[in-house]
């Protein structure tokens, strides 16, 4: 009986901490390790390097980085730069973020972050 309860508790913990992926999208809590701003035709113009590798849940994604599409291709430039600002704030304050990442929109092989929330 104790074995079943232990197994059930372990499975519950595993399910709770595994990022949720469905239909080309993953929702994760992670940390921002770096940000970059580049020409619009490179990676959508801006990106964030995150602790969680999106390629684990979405194999089509490039490793370690997500784009916010500052070029304006997938979201308005204003919103993209606000998302980049949030990523930079998370990086300098060492706070976690919640990200919704999709592989249905990409720049140069890197997946698009549809949403970013500052946590903690």
N, C-alpha and C positions, 0 to 999 in steps of 0.2 A: 504494500500500500504506500509506504514511504517513497519507494522508487517511482511510482506513477506520479505522485505529487511533485517530487523533485524534477522529473522529466517535464511535466506540465509547466512548472515554474521556469525551467531553463528555456523551453520553447517560447514562452511568453516574453522573456527578456530578449531573446534573439530576434523575435518578430518586432519588438518595440524599437530596437536599435538599428535594424536594417533599413536603409533608405527605401522609400516607397517609389517604385518605378512602374509606370503603366503607359501604354500607347505612345512610346517615344518621349516620355517625360519622367524625370526623377525629382523628388522633393527631398532636400537634405538640410541638415544643420551642419555648418562647417566654419572654418576660419579662413580669412583672407590673408595670404602670405605676401602678395605683391600685386601691383597694378601697373598698367602701361597705357600710354596714349600714343597713337601712331597715325600715319596717313589713313584716310578713309578706306582705301582699297586693301589695306593690310588688317586682317582680323576684325573688320568692321570699325576700326578706328580706336577702340579701347577694349581692354580685357582685364580680368582679375585671375590671378593664380590662387587656387584654393587648396586646402589641405586634403579634402576628399577628391579623388580622381573620378570625374564623371564617366570615364570610359569603363569603369567597373560595372555600372548599371546600364549605360548606353554605349555599346561597343563602337558605334559610328562616330562618337565624339573624339576629339583630340585629347591628349593627356593633360591633366592638371589645370587647364585654363578654361574660362568661359568668356564669351563676348557679350557686351551690352549693346552692340550695334550703334555706336555713336555716329556712324555714317547715315543713320536714319532709314536704313533698308527695312528693318523689322519692327521698329518703334520710332516715335518722333525723337529727334536729336535731343530735345529738352528732357524728355523722360530718360533717355539713355545716359545723359550726363548726370542726371540726379541719381541714377542707379550706381554709376561710377563713383559719385561723391559718397554714397552710402558705403560702398566697398572700401574707399579710402579711409573713411571715418572708422570703420570696423578694424582696419589694419592698424592705424595709429593708436587706437584705444584698446587693442587686443580683445575686442568683443567678437562674439560669434554672430553668424548671419544664417538666416533661412533662405535657401535658393530654390526656385522652380526652374529646372533646366530642361530644355527640349532639344531633340535631335531632328525635328522637322524644319528648323530654321538654323542655318549655319553661316559662318564666314571662314573661308580657307580651312575647312575641316574642324573648326571649333564650334561647339554648340552654344546656343543663345540662352541666356538667363532671362526668363520672362518676368521674374519677380525677385526682389531682394528685400529682406526685412532685417533690421538691426535688432539683435537679441540682447538679453541680460539687462 
